[in-house]
Amino acid sequence: MTAFDPWDPAFLADPYPAYADLRARGRVHYYEPTNQWLVPHHADVSALLRDRRLGRTYQHRFTHEDFGRTAPPAEHEPFHTLNDHGMLDLEPPDHTRIRRLVSKAFTPRTVERLGPYVGNLAGELVDRLVENGGGDLLSEVAEPLPVAVIAEMLGIPEADRGPLRPWSADICGMYELNPSEDTARKAVQASVEFSEYLRELIAERRKEPGDDLISGLIAAHDEGDRLTEQEMISTCVLLLNAGHEATVNATVNGWYALFRNPDQLAALRADHSLVPTAVEELMRYDTPLQLFERWVLDEIEIDGTVIPRGAEIAMLFGSANHDPGVFPNPEQLDLTRKDNPHISFSAGIHYCIGAPLARIELAASMTALLEKAPTLSLAAEPKRKPNFVIRGLEGLGVEVE
């Protein structure tokens, strides 16, 4: 059996057997290469996501020195300034203040209103794929759909959208375990360029507000709900990155899983009413975000193991989503699975604010592909990205007869 090793190509190809081994061996494991405590069970991950003794940051309570940690290198500062002012890496009260403002753009009614736009765009992208007899599902459908939707919500003009995905990919490289200096350099460069672009766009929206999220954040600021300019920039980057990264990877991971489970794909093609449960099951089956980190702010105990303040916990979402104590026959893809409390969207105060939108996007692209490309098939075995935390494919070549 392949051991837990986030740099081993065999593990990256299929981490789920290694997760089963971790779960069988206990509830928490110290992993020296990343100096983290791995938590593989669903019940523990679910509870820890809601545990206020853990935090996405510690800097609201401690200095780096107090916490026994080294400050990041000065040359990485642009990335950390951008990252550390987004609500994903903040704790209350700052997290609460920013999330309250952003959540106004993600009310069920607002998201529902986007449904026809998302459906039409998905249909157009799939039509183009069909006309060409196939292509790369990643670059031709999975990526452009959520990027366009979140860019539209933010109010980023269509002509400016080209660099968004590359910037996002370079920034997200820093979320992998022990990122290289080259990865850090690219993330810093993308952080500088993306921040400069947004600073200019925010200045334009101050002069000429539109019906978009950036204008809404500026208006809220003027009405007394204070957001610094850096918080505004960091929020926009977070929404763009989080607003498409998981959806892109869930789409290609999901279709690759369907191609490898032809009985399930046949059932879905025969009954499109399975799309809602299929979306949930595919998110569970090959989880786009495999690991989520938390700092231990106050000492905790897991199954008799005391984890001290200053330690870092790595919650294994991919393992939790395959826990047989919660999901019967977890290694089996079952598109009819009704009881499916997967944690692919996290939980607690950092639960994904865009989860309802992601579900609409995933359902829209799946429905369009089922209706317009009923003969869709795999053209060649895809290459998996050499990443662990954000799990995806380099591309997914498909054919349409």
C-alpha positions in Angstrom: 0.0 0.0 0.0 1.2 3.5 -0.8 2.0 5.5 2.4 0.9 9.1 3.0 3.4 11.0 1.0 2.1 14.2 -0.7 5.1 14.3 -3.1 4.9 10.7 -4.3 3.2 10.5 -7.8 1.7 7.1 -6.8 0.0 8.7 -3.8 -1.1 11.7 -5.8 -2.7 9.4 -8.4 -4.8 7.8 -5.7 -4.4 9.0 -2.1 -7.5 7.1 -0.8 -5.9 3.8 0.1 -3.3 5.7 2.2 -6.1 7.6 3.9 -7.7 4.3 4.8 -4.4 3.2 6.4 -4.2 6.5 8.4 -7.8 6.1 9.7 -7.2 2.5 10.7 -4.0 3.5 12.6 -5.7 6.2 14.7 -7.4 9.6 15.0 -4.3 11.8 14.8 -0.8 11.4 13.4 2.3 13.6 13.6 3.8 14.1 10.2 7.4 15.3 10.4 8.0 16.4 6.8 5.5 19.2 7.2 5.5 19.5 11.0 1.8 19.0 11.1 -0.7 16.8 12.9 -2.9 14.9 10.4 -6.5 14.3 11.2 -8.2 11.7 8.9 -11.6 10.9 10.5 -14.8 12.7 9.5 -16.1 13.2 13.0 -12.9 14.8 14.2 -12.5 17.0 11.1 -16.1 18.2 11.3 -15.7 19.0 15.0 -12.3 20.7 14.6 -13.7 23.0 11.8 -16.1 24.4 14.4 -13.6 24.5 17.4 -12.7 28.0 18.4 -9.4 26.8 20.0 -8.2 26.6 16.4 -7.7 29.4 14.0 -6.8 30.1 10.4 -4.4 32.8 11.8 -2.8 33.4 15.1 -1.7 37.0 14.5 -4.9 38.4 16.1 -3.7 36.9 19.4 0.1 36.3 19.2 3.2 37.6 17.5 5.3 35.1 15.5 7.8 34.9 18.4 5.1 34.3 21.0 3.7 31.5 18.9 7.1 29.9 18.4 7.0 30.5 14.6 9.3 32.3 12.2 8.0 35.3 10.3 7.8 34.7 6.5 10.7 36.0 4.5 10.5 39.8 3.7 10.5 39.1 -0.1 7.2 37.1 0.3 5.5 40.1 1.9 3.2 41.0 -1.1 1.7 37.5 -1.1 1.2 37.5 2.7 -0.3 41.1 2.7 -2.8 40.0 0.1 -3.6 36.6 1.7 -3.7 37.7 5.3 -6.4 40.4 4.7 -8.9 38.0 3.1 -11.6 36.6 5.3 -10.5 33.0 4.8 -7.4 33.8 6.8 -8.9 36.1 9.3 -10.7 35.4 12.6 -13.4 37.4 14.4 -14.1 40.2 14.7 -12.5 41.1 11.3 -13.7 37.9 9.7 -17.3 38.6 10.9 -17.3 42.2 9.6 -16.0 41.3 6.1 -18.1 38.1 5.8 -21.3 40.1 6.7 -20.7 42.5 3.9 -19.8 39.9 1.3 -22.6 37.6 2.2 -25.1 40.2 0.9 -23.9 39.3 -2.6 -24.4 35.6 -2.0 -27.9 35.5 -0.6 -30.0 32.6 -1.9 -32.1 35.1 -4.0 -29.1 36.7 -5.5 -27.5 33.4 -6.4 -30.8 32.1 -7.8 -31.0 35.1 -10.1 -27.7 34.1 -11.6 -29.1 30.7 -12.6 -30.3 31.7 -16.1 -27.0 33.5 -16.9 -24.9 30.5 -15.7 -27.1 28.0 -17.6 -26.9 30.1 -20.9 -23.1 30.4 -20.6 -22.7 26.7 -19.9 -24.8 25.9 -22.9 -22.7 28.2 -25.2 -19.4 26.7 -24.0 -20.7 23.1 -24.5 -22.1 24.0 -28.0 -18.6 25.2 -29.0 -17.1 21.9 -27.7 -19.7 19.9 -29.6 -19.1 21.9 -32.8 -15.4 21.1 -32.6 -16.0 17.4 -32.0 -14.5 17.6 -28.5 -11.4 19.2 -27.0 -10.1 19.9 -23.5 -13.0 19.9 -21.1 -10.8 21.8 -18.6 -9.9 24.8 -20.7 -13.0 24.9 -22.8 -15.8 24.4 -20.2 -14.6 23.8 -16.7 -12.4 27.0 -16.4 -14.2 29.7 -18.4 -17.6 29.1 -16.8 -16.9 29.9 -13.1 -14.2 32.5 -14.0 -16.7 34.4 -16.1 -19.4 34.2 -13.4 -17.3 35.5 -10.6 -15.7 38.1 -12.8 -19.2 39.3 -13.8 -20.2 39.5 -10.1 -17.2 41.5 -9.2 -17.6 43.8 -12.2 -14.3 42.9 -14.0 -14.6 43.9 -17.7 -14.5 41.1 -20.2 -11.4 42.5 -21.9 -9.5 42.3 -18.6 -10.3 38.7 -17.7 -7.3 37.0 -19.5 -4.8 37.2 -16.6 -7.3 36.2 -13.9 -6.8 32.4 -14.1 -3.0 32.5 -14.4 -2.8 35.0 -11.4 -5.0 32.7 -9.4 -3.0 29.6 -10.3 0.2 31.2 -9.2 -1.2 32.5 -6.0 -2.8 29.2 -5.1 0.6 27.4 -5.5 1.5 28.8 -2.1 -1.3 26.7 -0.5 0.6 23.5 -1.3 2.7 21.9 1.4 6.3 23.3 1.7 6.1 25.4 -1.5 9.4 25.9 -3.4 11.1 29.3 -3.8 10.1 29.3 -7.5 6.4 28.8 -6.5 6.8 31.7 -3.9 8.4 34.0 -6.5 5.5 33.4 -8.9 2.9 33.9 -6.1 4.5 37.2 -5.1 4.6 38.5 -8.7 0.9 37.5 -9.3 0.0 39.1 -5.9 1.6 42.4 -7.0 0.1 42.5 -10.5 -3.4 41.4 -9.3 -3.4 43.9 -6.5 -2.3 46.8 -8.8 -5.0 45.9 -11.3 -7.7 45.9 -8.6 -6.5 49.1 -7.0 -7.0 50.8 -10.4 -10.4 49.2 -10.9 -11.6 50.2 -7.4 -10.5 53.8 -8.2 -12.6 53.7 -11.4 -15.6 52.3 -9.5 -15.4 55.1 -6.9 -15.8 57.6 -9.8 -18.4 55.5 -11.7 -20.2 52.9 -9.6 -21.8 50.0 -11.3 -24.2 47.2 -10.3 -21.4 44.9 -9.1 -19.8 43.6 -6.0 -16.8 46.0 -6.0 -19.2 49.0 -6.2 -21.3 47.4 -3.4 -18.3 47.1 -1.1 -17.3 50.7 -1.8 -20.9 51.8 -1.1 -20.9 49.8 2.2 -17.6 51.4 3.2 -19.1 54.9 2.5 -22.1 54.1 4.6 -20.0 53.2 7.7 -19.3 49.4 7.2 -15.6 50.0 7.1 -13.4 48.0 4.8 -9.8 49.1 4.2 -8.7 49.2 0.6 -6.4 46.3 1.3 -9.3 44.3 2.7 -11.3 45.1 -0.4 -8.5 44.0 -2.7 -7.9 40.8 -0.7 -11.6 40.0 -0.6 -11.9 40.4 -4.4 -8.8 38.1 -5.0 -10.2 35.5 -2.5 -13.6 35.5 -4.2 -12.0 35.1 -7.6 -9.6 32.3 -6.5 -12.1 30.4 -4.2 -15.0 31.2 -6.6 -13.6 29.1 -9.4 -10.7 26.9 -8.2 -12.8 24.3 -6.5 -15.5 24.4 -9.3 -12.9 23.9 -12.0 -11.3 20.9 -10.3 -14.6 19.4 -9.2 -15.8 19.5 -12.8 -12.8 17.6 -14.3 -12.3 15.3 -11.3 -16.0 14.5 -11.5 -16.1 13.7 -15.3 -12.9 11.7 -15.1 -14.6 9.7 -12.3 -17.7 9.2 -14.4 -15.7 7.9 -17.4 -14.0 5.4 -15.0 -17.5 4.3 -13.7 -19.4 3.8 -16.9 -22.4 2.2 -15.1 -22.9 5.4 -13.1 -22.5 7.6 -16.2 -25.1 5.5 -18.0 -27.5 5.9 -15.1 -27.0 9.6 -15.2 -27.5 9.8 -18.9 -30.7 7.8 -18.5 -32.0 10.0 -15.7 -30.9 13.7 -15.6 -32.9 14.2 -12.4 -29.9 12.6 -10.7 -27.8 15.7 -11.3 -28.2 17.3 -7.8 -27.1 14.1 -6.0 -24.5 13.4 -8.6 -22.9 16.8 -7.9 -22.7 16.1 -4.2 -21.3 12.6 -4.7 -18.6 13.7 -7.2 -17.5 16.4 -4.7 -17.2 13.7 -2.1 -15.7 11.0 -4.2 -12.7 12.9 -5.5 -12.5 16.0 -3.3 -11.0 19.1 -5.0 -9.6 20.5 -1.7 -7.8 17.6 0.0 -6.4 19.4 3.1 -7.3 22.4 5.2 -5.0 23.8 7.9 -5.6 25.3 11.3 -3.3 26.7 14.0 -3.7 25.5 17.6 -4.4 28.7 19.6 -5.1 26.8 22.8 -4.0 23.3 23.6 -6.3 20.6 22.6 -6.5 16.8 23.0 -7.5 14.2 20.4 -7.9 10.6 21.5 -5.5 11.0 24.4 -2.9 12.9 22.3 -2.2 16.5 23.6 -1.5 18.9 20.8 0.1 22.1 22.1 -0.5 25.7 21.3 1.6 26.7 18.3 1.1 23.4 16.5 -0.5 23.1 13.1 -3.3 20.7 12.3 -3.9 19.4 8.8 -7.5 18.2 8.4 -7.7 15.7 5.6 -10.9 16.5 3.8 -10.3 13.7 1.2 -10.0 11.1 3.9 -13.0 12.4 5.9 -15.1 12.1 2.8 -14.1 8.5 2.5 -14.7 7.6 6.1 -16.8 4.3 6.2 -18.2 5.3 9.5 -20.2 8.0 7.7 -20.3 6.9 4.1 -21.2 3.2 3.5 -19.0 1.7 0.7 -17.0 5.0 0.4 -14.8 3.8 -2.4 -17.9 3.2 -4.5 -19.2 6.0 -6.7 -23.0 6.1 -6.0 -24.8 9.0 -7.8 -28.0 8.1 -5.9 -26.3 8.6 -2.5 -28.9 10.6 -0.4 -27.2 10.9 3.0 -24.0 12.7 2.0 -22.6 15.0 4.6 -19.3 15.6 2.8 -17.2 18.5 4.0 -15.8 19.6 0.6 -17.1 23.1 1.3 -15.6 23.1 4.9 -17.8 23.9 7.9 -18.1 26.4 10.8 -17.4 30.1 10.4 -15.2 29.4 7.3 -17.9 27.4 5.5 -17.6 28.3 1.8 -19.7 31.4 1.2 -20.0 30.6 -2.5 -21.1 26.9 -2.1 -24.7 27.6 -3.4 -23.1 29.3 -6.5 -20.7 26.4 -7.0 -23.5 23.9 -6.9 -25.4 25.9 -9.6 -22.3 26.1 -11.8 -21.5 22.4 -11.4 -25.2 21.4 -12.1 -25.4 23.8 -15.1 -22.2 22.4 -16.9 -23.2 18.8 -16.1 -26.7 19.3 -17.5 -25.4 21.0 -20.6 -23.0 18.2 -21.3 -25.6 15.5 -20.7 -28.1 17.2 -23.0 -25.9 18.5 -25.8 -23.0 15.9 -25.7 -24.7 12.6 -24.9 -21.9 10.6 -26.5 -19.1 12.5 -24.6 -16.1 10.1 -24.1 -12.6 10.2 -22.8 -10.1 10.9 -25.6 -6.9 10.0 -23.7 -5.8 9.3 -20.1 -5.4 12.7 -18.4 -2.3 13.8 -16.5 -2.8 14.7 -12.9 -1.4 18.0 -11.6 1.6 17.4 -9.3 -0.3 19.1 -6.4 -1.8 17.5 -3.3 -3.8 20.2 -1.5 -5.7 21.4 -4.6 -6.4 18.2 -6.5 -7.0 18.5 -10.2 -5.9 17.5 -13.7 -3.6 19.2 -16.2 -6.5 18.8 -18.8 -9.2 16.4 -19.8 -9.3 15.5 -23.5 -12.8 14.5 -24.6 -14.5 13.4 -27.9 -18.0 14.0 -29.1 -19.3 11.8 -31.9 
